Amino acid sequence: MMKANLISALAASGLLSASAGVLAHDDGIEKLGTVRFSNSCSADVQPLFQRGVALLHSFWYAEGAKTFAAVAKADPSCAMAHWGTAITLFNNPFTWPLTGAALPQGWAAVERAKAANAKTQRERDYIGAIEAFYKDADKVDHRTRALAYLKAMEQITERYPEDSEASIFYALALNATALPGDKTYANQLKAAAILEKVFAAQPDHPGVAHYLIHSYDYPSIAHHGLSAARRYASIAPDAPHALHMPGHIFTRLGLWDESIEMNIRSAKVSENHAELLHAMDYMTYAYLQQGRDAEARRVVEHIPDIGALNNKQFVAAFALAVIPARYAMERGQWTDAAKLTLFPSEADFPWKAIPQAEAQLVYARAIGAGRSGDAAAVKKNIERLQALRAAIVDLKLPYWPQQLDVQLKAASAWEAYAGGRKAEGLKLMREAAVLESGSDKHPVSPGYVVPALELLGDMLMEMKQPAQALQAYEDSSKREPNRLRTLAGAARAAELSGDRAKAKNYYADLLKLTAKSNGERPELARAKGFLAKN
């Protein structure tokens, strides 16, 4: 089934019935935001060139590539058209490292840009910056080249302090090269400071709103991104990514209704299956936090309706792996989680090239087996996780080896627990929680398959240590607020540890969170029963 038919199926099942329409306007005029990128290309191509830059700022790279190709055809002397093409080949920089055909294609675009003999030094500097990223990609590692691009963009901002576009692209590079383990968020806050100044002067710039969301997409600073999140979709309502991105901040803050609305709108207009699946992942996650299991189930059930994917890269793979995993794990259906299988099959999808995506489903399977008491099955999945980690290291993928370390510790903890070695299991689970707390979720994901601190709380509850479990749940909630299972765990832990006042507050919050629930999870029945007696 083609994507249009998938959307029809989702609409028929009630999933795409939000009051907000596909677009924020109905006047037929394309709205991508306002950019002013000065350049020496001919006057005739200026509107097209500015459209191309606006598309870049909303990560609409396929459309951007067509636009810059049209600019180059209309004005062969426009060197910056080829610069734009090279940027479109970046793909989403938050999914770097860039691999495959994009690297030689990007270098070819750089060579065309240089051959066109840009008319100004500023334009030559922009081309030189992108050249630093693509040059010798077969010999120089990704991070070295990414940092060279960052440095070059910084120099452009210093040479041309009035060039706001340089500042905006530099801010994006700061975010894209930030180290995952840096909990001071030095790069991100530096980028935000730059962008906030531009936002005050250019409130309709799509890149500023977009990159501010990325800058603040972290638990302790997410509240600073709420204004940009609530502005971006109205700035560029025709860009699918602009309709999705606000969901990052809404998810960080546990604002599930707003996240669902934006991702429904994004799904309606997404032309790329990866974008569609990405929005569906965020929708599923948000539905499950509200206990709206029926809606979440319909998203999961309609995944096969997508048919042959027109994008088989990381974002698509990640969503395909985690959506069914979330549906089982968030509802505590451990035996279902233990039986998860990859879809599509290896014959139809390049899972081997994207081991970090498969790892998410294998991890869910391992935890499901452990929570079901099947130590042997956990061991089997641990072996697969170890193989996937080795593949990730071979591919030189940043971030993911450390995440696999967390998953391996947590899986080993539940293997030990299922095998009767409870003290060992608890020790390993604590170590996994500490390790995970030193990093953060990947920007592509609305959240971990299951937070390690939440799993620690669950294990402590099973070991009849509710006071310690309560602390684990509360610590988890500080990082990921308004999670149904975390809140339910905290309420039950408070009840069993004798803190009736705290239990009452948590149970009341849980029922408020799940006011739209269309199912009766055991946690909700317990909350109603407790509050009826108290």
C-alpha positions in Angstrom: 0.0 0.0 0.0 1.4 3.4 -0.9 1.8 6.1 1.7 -1.3 8.0 0.6 -3.4 4.9 1.3 -1.7 4.4 4.6 -2.7 7.9 5.6 -6.3 7.1 4.5 -6.2 3.9 6.6 -5.0 5.8 9.6 -7.7 8.5 9.0 -10.4 5.8 8.8 -9.2 4.3 12.1 -9.5 7.7 13.7 -5.8 8.4 14.1 -5.7 11.4 11.8 -8.8 13.2 13.0 -7.1 16.1 14.8 -8.9 19.4 14.4 -5.7 21.0 13.0 -5.5 20.6 9.3 -2.6 19.5 7.2 -1.4 23.1 6.9 -1.8 26.2 8.9 -3.2 28.1 5.9 -5.5 27.6 2.9 -4.4 30.5 0.6 -2.4 28.3 -1.7 0.8 30.2 -1.1 3.8 28.1 -0.1 5.0 29.0 3.4 8.5 27.9 4.3 9.5 30.9 6.4 11.6 33.9 5.5 15.3 33.8 4.7 17.6 36.4 3.3 20.8 34.8 2.1 22.7 37.4 0.0 24.5 36.0 -3.0 25.8 37.1 -6.4 23.6 34.8 -8.5 21.4 36.4 -11.1 18.3 38.3 -10.1 16.0 35.9 -11.9 17.0 32.9 -9.6 16.9 34.8 -6.3 13.4 33.6 -5.3 14.3 30.0 -6.1 17.6 30.3 -4.3 16.0 31.7 -1.2 13.5 28.9 -1.3 16.3 26.4 -1.5 18.0 27.8 1.6 14.6 27.8 3.5 14.3 24.1 2.6 17.7 23.4 3.9 16.8 25.0 7.2 13.8 22.6 7.6 15.8 19.5 6.5 13.7 19.1 3.4 16.7 17.9 1.5 15.1 16.1 -1.4 13.1 19.1 -2.4 16.1 21.3 -1.7 18.2 19.3 -4.1 15.6 19.8 -6.9 15.5 23.5 -6.1 19.3 24.1 -6.3 19.5 22.0 -9.4 17.0 24.3 -11.0 19.0 27.3 -9.9 22.2 25.9 -11.4 20.3 25.2 -14.7 18.9 28.7 -14.8 22.2 30.4 -13.9 25.2 28.2 -14.7 27.5 30.9 -13.1 25.8 30.5 -9.7 28.5 28.7 -7.7 26.3 28.8 -4.6 23.7 26.6 -6.2 26.3 23.8 -6.0 27.1 24.8 -2.4 23.4 24.3 -1.7 23.4 20.9 -3.4 26.4 19.8 -1.2 24.5 20.9 1.9 21.4 18.9 0.8 23.6 15.8 0.8 24.4 16.3 4.5 21.1 14.7 5.3 20.0 15.2 8.9 23.2 16.1 10.7 21.8 14.6 13.9 22.0 11.2 12.2 25.7 11.5 11.3 28.2 10.1 10.4 27.4 10.6 6.8 28.2 7.5 4.7 27.7 5.9 1.4 27.1 7.7 -2.0 26.4 11.1 -0.3 30.1 11.5 0.3 31.4 11.3 -3.3 28.3 13.1 -4.5 29.0 15.9 -2.0 32.6 16.2 -3.1 31.4 16.4 -6.8 29.1 19.2 -5.9 32.0 21.0 -4.1 34.1 20.7 -7.3 31.3 22.1 -9.4 31.0 25.0 -7.0 34.7 25.7 -7.2 34.8 25.4 -11.0 32.0 28.0 -11.2 34.4 30.7 -9.8 32.2 32.4 -7.1 32.2 36.1 -7.6 32.8 37.1 -4.0 35.2 36.1 -1.3 32.3 35.4 1.1 30.9 32.9 -1.3 34.3 31.3 -1.8 34.5 31.0 2.0 31.2 29.2 2.2 32.3 26.8 -0.5 35.6 26.3 1.3 33.8 25.4 4.5 31.7 22.7 2.9 34.9 21.5 1.0 36.5 20.9 4.5 33.7 18.5 5.3 33.8 16.4 2.1 37.5 16.5 1.3 39.4 13.2 1.7 36.3 11.5 3.1 37.8 8.2 2.2 40.9 8.9 4.3 39.9 11.3 7.1 37.4 10.2 9.8 34.0 11.8 10.0 34.5 13.8 13.3 37.8 15.4 12.1 36.0 16.6 9.0 32.9 17.7 10.9 35.1 19.8 13.2 37.0 21.3 10.3 33.6 22.4 8.9 32.6 23.8 12.3 35.9 25.8 12.5 35.4 27.1 8.9 31.9 28.3 9.7 33.1 30.0 12.9 35.7 31.9 10.8 33.0 33.0 8.4 31.0 34.4 11.3 34.1 36.3 12.4 34.9 37.7 8.9 31.2 38.7 8.2 29.6 39.5 11.6 26.5 41.0 9.8 25.9 37.7 8.0 23.1 36.1 10.0 23.0 33.1 7.7 26.6 32.3 8.6 25.7 32.5 12.3 22.7 30.2 11.8 24.6 27.5 9.9 27.4 27.8 12.5 24.9 27.2 15.3 23.7 24.1 13.5 27.2 22.8 13.2 27.8 23.4 17.0 24.8 21.3 17.7 25.7 18.6 15.3 29.2 18.2 16.7 28.3 18.4 20.4 29.6 15.5 22.4 26.8 13.2 23.8 28.6 12.9 27.2 28.9 16.7 27.8 26.3 17.3 30.4 27.2 21.0 30.5 25.7 21.3 27.0 28.4 23.8 26.1 28.0 23.6 22.3 24.2 23.6 22.5 24.0 26.6 24.8 26.6 28.5 22.7 24.4 27.8 19.7 21.2 28.8 21.5 22.8 32.2 22.6 23.6 32.9 18.9 20.2 31.8 17.7 18.2 33.7 20.3 19.8 37.0 19.1 18.9 36.2 15.5 15.4 35.1 16.5 14.7 38.5 18.1 15.5 40.2 14.7 14.1 37.5 12.4 11.1 35.8 14.1 10.0 34.2 10.9 13.3 32.5 10.1 12.7 28.7 9.9 16.3 27.7 10.7 16.4 29.7 13.9 13.3 28.2 15.3 14.3 24.7 14.2 17.9 24.8 15.6 16.7 26.4 18.8 14.6 23.3 19.4 17.6 21.1 18.8 19.7 23.3 21.1 17.3 22.9 24.0 16.4 19.2 23.3 17.7 18.0 26.7 15.9 17.4 30.0 17.3 20.2 32.1 17.0 23.0 29.5 14.0 21.9 27.4 11.7 24.5 28.9 13.8 27.2 27.2 12.7 25.7 23.8 9.0 26.0 24.3 8.6 29.3 22.6 10.5 28.1 19.4 8.6 24.9 19.5 5.2 26.7 19.5 6.4 29.0 16.7 8.1 26.8 14.2 5.1 25.1 12.7 3.4 28.4 12.0 6.7 29.8 10.4 7.0 26.9 7.9 3.7 25.0 7.8 4.5 23.5 4.4 7.7 21.7 5.6 7.0 18.3 7.1 9.9 18.5 9.5 8.6 21.8 10.8 5.4 20.1 11.8 7.3 17.3 13.6 10.2 19.1 15.3 8.1 20.9 18.0 7.3 17.4 19.2 10.8 17.1 20.5 10.3 19.8 23.1 6.7 18.7 23.8 8.1 15.2 24.5 10.8 16.5 26.8 8.2 18.3 28.8 5.6 15.6 28.8 3.1 17.7 26.8 1.6 14.7 25.0 -1.5 16.3 23.4 0.7 18.9 21.7 3.2 16.2 20.5 0.4 14.1 19.1 -1.2 17.0 17.2 2.1 18.1 15.6 3.1 14.6 14.6 -0.3 13.8 13.1 0.1 17.0 11.0 3.6 15.9 10.0 2.5 12.4 9.0 -0.2 13.9 6.8 2.3 15.8 4.6 5.4 13.6 4.8 6.6 12.5 1.4 9.4 10.4 2.7 8.7 7.1 4.5 11.4 7.8 7.1 9.7 11.1 8.0 6.4 9.3 8.2 7.7 6.5 10.4 9.5 9.1 12.6 6.3 10.9 13.2 4.5 7.6 13.9 7.2 6.7 16.5 6.5 10.0 18.3 2.8 9.5 18.1 3.0 6.0 19.5 5.2 7.1 22.4 2.8 9.9 23.3 -0.3 7.8 23.0 1.2 5.2 25.3 2.0 7.8 27.9 -1.7 8.7 28.0 -2.8 5.1 28.2 -4.4 5.5 24.8 -3.4 1.9 23.9 -6.0 1.5 21.2 -4.6 4.4 19.2 -1.1 3.2 19.7 -2.1 -0.3 18.5 -3.6 1.1 15.3 -0.3 2.8 14.5 1.6 -0.4 15.0 -0.9 -2.5 13.0 -0.7 -0.1 10.0 3.1 -0.2 9.7 2.9 -3.1 7.1 0.5 -0.9 5.0 3.4 1.4 4.1 4.6 -1.2 1.6 7.9 -0.8 -0.2 9.8 2.0 1.6 11.2 4.9 -0.4 13.8 5.5 2.3 15.7 2.7 4.0 18.1 4.7 6.1 18.6 5.0 9.9 15.6 7.1 10.8 13.2 4.6 9.1 15.1 1.6 10.6 15.0 3.0 14.1 11.2 3.6 13.9 10.5 0.2 12.5 12.4 -1.4 15.3 11.2 0.7 18.2 7.5 1.2 17.5 6.4 -2.4 18.2 8.9 -2.6 21.0 7.4 0.4 22.7 3.9 -1.0 22.3 4.8 -4.1 24.2 7.2 -2.5 26.8 5.1 0.5 27.8 2.2 -1.8 28.6 4.3 -4.2 30.6 3.6 -7.0 28.1 6.9 -8.8 28.7 6.1 -12.1 27.0 5.0 -10.1 23.9 8.3 -8.1 24.0 10.3 -11.3 24.3 8.8 -12.5 21.0 9.4 -9.4 18.9 10.8 -9.9 15.4 12.2 -7.5 12.8 9.9 -6.1 10.2 10.5 -6.0 7.3 12.7 -9.0 7.0 16.4 -8.9 6.2 15.6 -9.8 2.6 13.6 -6.6 2.2 15.5 -4.2 4.4 19.2 -3.5 5.0 19.3 -4.2 8.8 22.9 -5.3 8.6 23.9 -1.8 7.6 22.1 -0.2 10.5 22.9 -2.4 13.5 22.1 0.3 16.1 18.5 0.1 15.0 18.1 -3.6 15.3 19.8 -3.4 18.7 16.7 -1.5 20.1 14.4 -4.4 19.3 16.8 -7.0 20.5 17.2 -5.1 23.8 13.4 -5.0 24.2 13.4 -8.7 23.6 16.1 -9.3 26.2 14.3 -7.2 28.8 11.0 -8.9 28.0 12.5 -12.3 28.4 14.1 -11.3 31.7 10.9 -9.8 33.1 9.2 -13.1 32.0 11.8 -15.1 34.0 13.4 -16.7 30.9 17.1 -16.4 31.7 18.1 -18.6 28.7 16.3 -16.3 26.2 18.0 -13.3 27.8 21.4 -14.8 27.3 20.6 -15.5 23.6 19.6 -11.8 23.1 22.7 -10.6 25.0 24.8 -12.5 22.5 23.0 -10.8 19.7 23.5 -7.4 21.3 27.2 -8.1 21.7 27.4 -8.9 18.0 25.5 -5.8 17.1 27.8 -3.7 19.3 30.9 -5.1 17.5 29.3 -4.2 14.2 28.6 -0.7 15.4 32.3 -0.3 16.4 33.4 -1.7 13.0 31.2 1.0 11.3 32.8 3.7 13.6 29.4 4.9 14.7 29.6 7.5 17.5 27.3 7.4 20.5 25.9 3.9 20.0 28.6 1.8 21.5 28.0 3.5 24.9 24.3 3.0 24.5 24.8 -0.7 23.8 26.9 -0.8 27.0 23.9 0.4 29.0 21.6 -2.1 27.3 24.0 -5.0 27.8 24.3 -4.1 31.6 20.5 -3.8 31.9 19.9 -7.1 30.0 22.5 -8.8 32.1 20.9 -7.5 35.2 17.6 -9.1 34.3 19.3 -12.3 33.2 20.9 -12.6 36.7 17.6 -11.7 38.4 15.7 -14.3 36.3 18.4 -16.8 37.1 17.9 -16.3 40.9 21.0 -14.1 41.4 19.1 -11.2 42.6 21.8 -9.3 44.4 24.0 -9.5 41.3 21.1 -8.4 39.2 20.4 -5.3 41.3 24.1 -4.3 41.3 24.2 -4.5 37.5 20.9 -2.6 37.2 22.2 0.2 39.3 25.4 0.3 37.2 23.2 0.5 34.0 21.2 3.4 35.5 24.3 5.3 36.4 25.8 4.7 33.0 22.7 5.9 31.2 22.4 9.0 33.4 25.8 10.0 32.0 24.5 10.3 28.5 21.2 11.2 26.8 18.7 9.8 24.4 19.5 10.1 20.7 17.9 13.1 19.0 16.0 10.9 16.6 14.1 9.1 19.4 11.4 10.5 21.6 12.8 8.4 24.5 14.7 5.3 25.4 13.0 1.9 24.7 12.7 1.9 28.5 14.6 4.2 30.9 17.2 2.3 33.0 16.2 4.2 36.2 12.6 3.0 35.6 13.9 -0.6 35.2 15.8 -0.1 38.5 12.6 1.0 40.2 10.8 -2.1 38.9 13.5 -4.4 40.1 13.6 -2.8 43.6 9.8 -3.2 43.7 10.1 -6.9 42.9 12.7 -7.1 45.7 10.3 -5.6 48.2 12.3 -2.3 48.6 9.6 0.3 47.8 11.3 3.2 49.4 14.4 2.8 47.3 12.2 2.1 44.2 10.4 5.4 44.9 13.7 7.3 44.7 14.6 5.6 41.4 11.2 6.4 39.9 11.4 10.0 41.0 14.9 10.4 39.6 13.7 8.9 36.3 10.8 11.3 36.2 13.2 14.3 36.5 14.8 13.3 33.2 11.6 12.1 31.4 8.5 13.7 32.9 4.9 12.4 32.6 5.8 8.8 31.7 2.8 6.6 32.6 4.9 3.6 33.9 7.2 5.8 35.9 4.4 7.7 37.5 2.5 4.5 38.3 5.6 3.0 39.7 6.2 6.0 42.0 2.6 5.9 43.2 2.7 2.2 44.1 6.1 2.6 45.7 4.9 5.5 47.8 1.8 3.5 48.8 3.9 0.4 49.9 6.5 2.5 51.7 3.7 4.1 53.8 3.8 7.6 52.3 0.1 7.9 51.8 0.1 11.6 51.0 2.7 11.2 48.2 0.9 8.1 46.9 -2.4 10.1 46.8 -0.7 12.8 44.8 1.0 10.4 42.4 -2.2 8.4 41.8 -4.1 11.6 41.2 -1.5 12.8 38.7 -1.6 9.4 37.0 -5.4 9.6 36.5 -5.0 13.2 35.2 -2.4 12.0 32.7 -4.5 9.2 31.5 -7.8 11.1 31.3 -8.1 10.2 27.6 -7.2 6.5 28.2 -9.3 4.1 26.2 -8.2 1.0 28.1 -8.2 -0.1 31.6 -4.6 -0.8 32.5 -4.1 -2.4 35.9 -2.2 0.7 37.1 -5.3 2.8 36.5 -7.6 0.4 38.3 -5.2 0.5 41.2 -5.1 4.3 41.2 -8.9 4.5 41.2 -9.2 2.0 44.0 -6.6 3.8 46.2 -8.2 7.2 45.7 -11.7 5.9 46.4 -10.4 4.7 49.8 -8.4 7.8 50.5 
